[in-house]
């Protein structure tokens, strides 16, 4: 039998089909259907999924990761955020509108190790609004700070004029922005109503470690040093404010929207940061 080199053989066709399959899988992967960094992922709150509403208000938001902090719930009558479906500016994905409201997970200890040695990474697809503040430059969109005496935990938010910041607190002193409680501040004001992919990363270890802040770029926008306290004891994680602020609900909360927020119990490496940043930007159509 004569072999015709102009016709592909069966093995060639199989190889081509396999390449096409894996290429299509990689494209879906890069578009955010699967976030690249899965190892150590403990929380993935996605406004497209498992948001339970009650009379037009959000009652709960379910973690897409099977982990002990599984459900984030509204806990006070005036603390319910609302859902905005099919937001055109983020490729038709949903977002959650926070107006000094919060969703709280009731596990007191779930996030403790993130500030006592493991390190952490967080990513958020977030849009700042017009902040109405009671405590200057503390408009938090998440945090697990303990209710006293010195509020250990980690958190992130906006200044009164929408400059993003992030930090950790080790429980050794009270003032925000001192060496125990560094506030890593971005370099530019973000635009109201515009979505950004923001991220924070704290290195692992029990000495002085680096905290970095990212905005739409895998290169850090700002960095600071945090002295780890292995005995620090953070509290419940709140989305929309900095803790279960029973003594002043809404006072240290932000106004804005959130389409996604994710936490890892380790610092992602540079390649993982870049991959995850690019995947989220592509998925949500953020330039």
C-alpha positions in Angstrom: 0.0 0.0 0.0 1.3 3.4 -0.9 1.4 6.1 1.8 0.1 9.5 0.7 2.0 12.2 2.6 -0.6 14.8 1.7 -3.3 13.0 3.9 -3.1 13.1 7.7 -2.8 9.7 9.4 -5.1 8.6 12.2 -2.6 9.4 14.9 -2.1 12.9 13.5 -5.8 13.5 13.7 -6.0 12.2 17.3 -3.0 14.4 18.3 -4.6 17.5 16.7 -7.9 16.8 18.4 -6.2 16.4 21.8 -4.3 19.7 21.3 -7.5 21.5 20.5 -9.2 20.1 23.6 -6.4 21.2 25.9 -6.1 24.5 24.2 -9.8 25.1 24.8 -9.4 24.1 28.4 -6.6 26.5 28.9 -8.6 29.3 27.3 -11.5 28.7 29.7 -9.0 28.5 32.5 -7.4 31.8 31.7 -10.9 33.5 31.4 -11.6 32.8 35.1 -13.8 29.7 34.9 -11.1 28.2 37.0 -8.7 30.4 39.0 -5.2 29.2 38.4 -4.1 29.2 42.1 -6.1 26.5 43.8 -3.7 25.3 46.5 -4.5 26.9 49.8 -7.7 28.6 48.6 -10.1 28.7 51.5 -12.8 31.2 50.5 -14.3 32.0 47.1 -17.4 34.3 47.3 -18.8 34.8 43.8 -21.8 37.1 43.3 -23.0 34.9 40.4 -23.4 31.9 42.7 -25.3 30.9 45.9 -26.5 34.4 46.9 -29.7 33.9 48.9 -32.2 36.9 49.0 -35.1 37.7 51.2 -37.5 40.3 50.0 -34.9 41.9 47.7 -32.1 41.9 50.4 -29.2 39.5 50.7 -29.6 37.1 53.6 -26.5 35.0 52.9 -23.5 34.4 50.5 -22.1 30.9 50.3 -18.4 30.0 50.0 -17.7 28.0 46.8 -14.8 26.2 48.6 -15.6 23.3 50.9 -14.1 24.9 54.1 -15.1 25.6 57.6 -16.1 29.2 57.0 -18.9 28.2 54.6 -21.6 30.8 54.9 -21.6 34.6 55.3 -24.8 36.0 56.6 -26.6 39.3 57.3 -27.0 39.6 61.1 -28.8 42.9 61.8 -32.0 44.3 60.3 -30.3 47.3 58.6 -27.2 45.3 57.6 -28.4 43.6 54.4 -26.6 44.4 51.2 -28.4 44.0 47.8 -27.7 42.1 44.6 -27.1 43.8 41.2 -27.4 41.2 38.5 -25.8 41.4 35.0 -23.5 44.4 35.4 -22.5 45.5 31.9 -19.1 46.8 32.9 -17.9 43.4 34.2 -19.0 41.3 31.3 -22.6 40.8 32.6 -21.6 39.3 36.0 -23.4 40.1 39.2 -22.2 42.3 42.0 -23.2 43.0 45.6 -24.0 46.5 46.7 -22.8 47.4 50.2 -23.9 50.6 51.8 -22.4 50.3 55.3 -23.7 46.8 55.5 -22.0 43.4 56.0 -22.1 39.7 55.7 -20.6 37.8 58.6 -19.2 34.3 59.1 -19.7 33.1 62.6 -16.6 31.0 63.0 -14.5 32.8 65.6 -11.2 30.9 64.8 -11.3 30.0 61.1 -8.8 32.7 60.0 -6.5 32.9 63.1 -3.5 31.3 61.5 -3.3 33.6 58.6 -1.7 36.4 60.7 0.3 34.1 63.0 2.7 32.5 60.6 1.0 31.0 57.5 0.7 34.2 55.6 -2.2 35.0 53.3 -3.4 36.3 49.9 -6.6 37.9 49.1 -8.2 39.0 45.8 -11.3 41.2 45.4 -13.2 42.4 42.3 -14.4 45.6 43.9 -15.8 49.0 43.0 -15.6 52.0 45.4 -18.5 54.3 45.9 -18.8 57.7 47.5 -17.7 57.1 51.1 -19.6 58.6 54.0 -17.2 58.2 56.9 -17.4 58.4 60.7 -13.8 57.4 61.4 -11.3 59.1 59.1 -10.0 56.9 56.2 -11.4 53.7 57.6 -13.9 52.4 55.1 -13.3 48.7 55.3 -14.6 46.1 52.8 -13.5 43.1 54.8 -11.8 42.3 58.0 -11.6 39.8 60.9 -10.5 42.2 63.6 -11.2 41.2 67.2 -13.4 43.4 69.3 -10.6 44.7 71.5 -8.5 45.3 73.3 -6.1 46.0 70.3 -8.1 44.6 67.4 -5.8 41.9 65.9 -6.7 40.6 62.5 -6.2 41.6 58.8 -8.3 43.9 56.7 -8.6 46.2 53.7 -10.6 49.2 52.8 -10.6 52.7 51.3 -9.7 56.2 52.5 -12.4 58.8 52.6 -11.4 59.7 49.0 -11.2 56.1 47.7 -7.5 55.3 47.9 -7.3 51.6 48.7 -5.3 50.3 51.6 -4.6 46.9 53.4 -2.9 45.7 56.5 -2.6 43.3 59.4 -2.8 44.0 63.2 -0.8 42.0 65.7 -2.7 42.9 68.9 0.3 44.5 70.7 -0.9 48.1 70.4 -3.9 50.0 69.2 -3.1 52.8 66.8 -3.6 52.1 63.1 -0.5 52.8 61.0 2.1 52.3 63.7 4.7 49.5 63.4 2.5 46.9 65.0 -0.4 47.7 62.7 0.9 48.9 59.3 -1.5 50.4 56.9 -0.2 49.7 53.3 -1.6 52.6 51.3 -2.1 52.7 47.6 -0.7 55.5 45.5 -3.7 56.8 43.6 -7.4 57.6 44.0 -9.7 55.0 42.5 -12.7 56.1 40.4 -16.2 55.7 41.9 -18.3 53.1 40.2 -15.3 51.5 38.4 -14.4 47.9 39.1 -10.8 47.0 39.9 -9.0 43.7 40.7 -7.3 44.4 44.0 -5.1 42.0 46.0 -3.1 41.8 49.1 -0.3 39.4 50.1 1.4 38.8 53.4 4.5 36.6 53.5 4.8 33.5 55.7 7.0 33.4 58.8 7.1 34.6 62.5 9.4 37.5 62.3 9.1 40.7 60.3 7.3 39.9 57.1 6.3 41.9 54.0 2.7 42.9 53.2 2.0 44.0 49.6 -0.9 45.7 47.9 -1.8 45.2 44.2 -4.3 47.0 42.0 -5.0 45.8 38.4 -1.3 44.8 38.1 0.7 41.8 39.3 3.4 44.3 40.4 2.9 45.7 43.9 1.4 49.2 44.2 2.7 49.5 47.7 4.4 47.5 50.5 5.0 47.5 54.2 6.5 45.4 57.0 4.5 43.6 59.6 5.9 42.1 62.9 4.1 38.8 63.3 2.8 37.9 66.8 2.3 34.1 67.0 -0.1 34.6 69.9 -2.5 37.0 68.0 -6.1 35.9 68.1 -8.3 37.4 65.3 -12.1 37.1 65.1 -15.0 36.5 62.8 -14.6 37.5 59.1 -16.9 40.2 57.9 -17.4 41.2 54.3 -18.4 44.8 54.0 -16.8 46.0 57.2 -13.8 45.3 59.4 -15.3 43.0 62.1 -18.5 42.0 63.9 -18.8 45.6 65.0 -21.6 45.1 67.5 -20.6 48.3 69.3 -20.7 50.6 66.3 -22.3 48.8 63.3 -21.7 50.6 60.0 -19.2 53.1 61.4 -16.1 51.6 59.8 -17.8 50.1 56.7 -17.4 51.0 53.0 -19.8 52.0 50.3 -19.4 50.3 47.0 -19.8 47.0 45.1 -18.1 43.6 45.1 -18.3 40.9 42.5 -15.8 38.5 43.9 -13.6 38.0 47.0 -11.2 35.2 47.6 -8.8 34.2 50.4 -5.8 31.8 50.5 -4.1 30.6 53.7 -0.7 31.2 52.2 1.1 33.8 50.1 0.8 33.0 46.4 4.1 33.2 44.5 4.7 35.8 41.8 3.6 33.5 39.0 0.4 32.6 40.8 -0.3 36.2 41.5 0.1 37.1 37.9 -2.0 34.2 36.7 -4.8 34.9 39.1 -4.7 38.6 38.4 -4.9 38.1 34.6 -7.6 35.4 34.9 -9.9 37.7 37.0 -9.3 40.7 34.8 -10.1 38.6 31.6 -13.2 37.0 33.2 -14.6 40.3 34.4 -13.5 42.4 31.4 -11.4 44.8 33.5 -8.8 46.7 31.5 
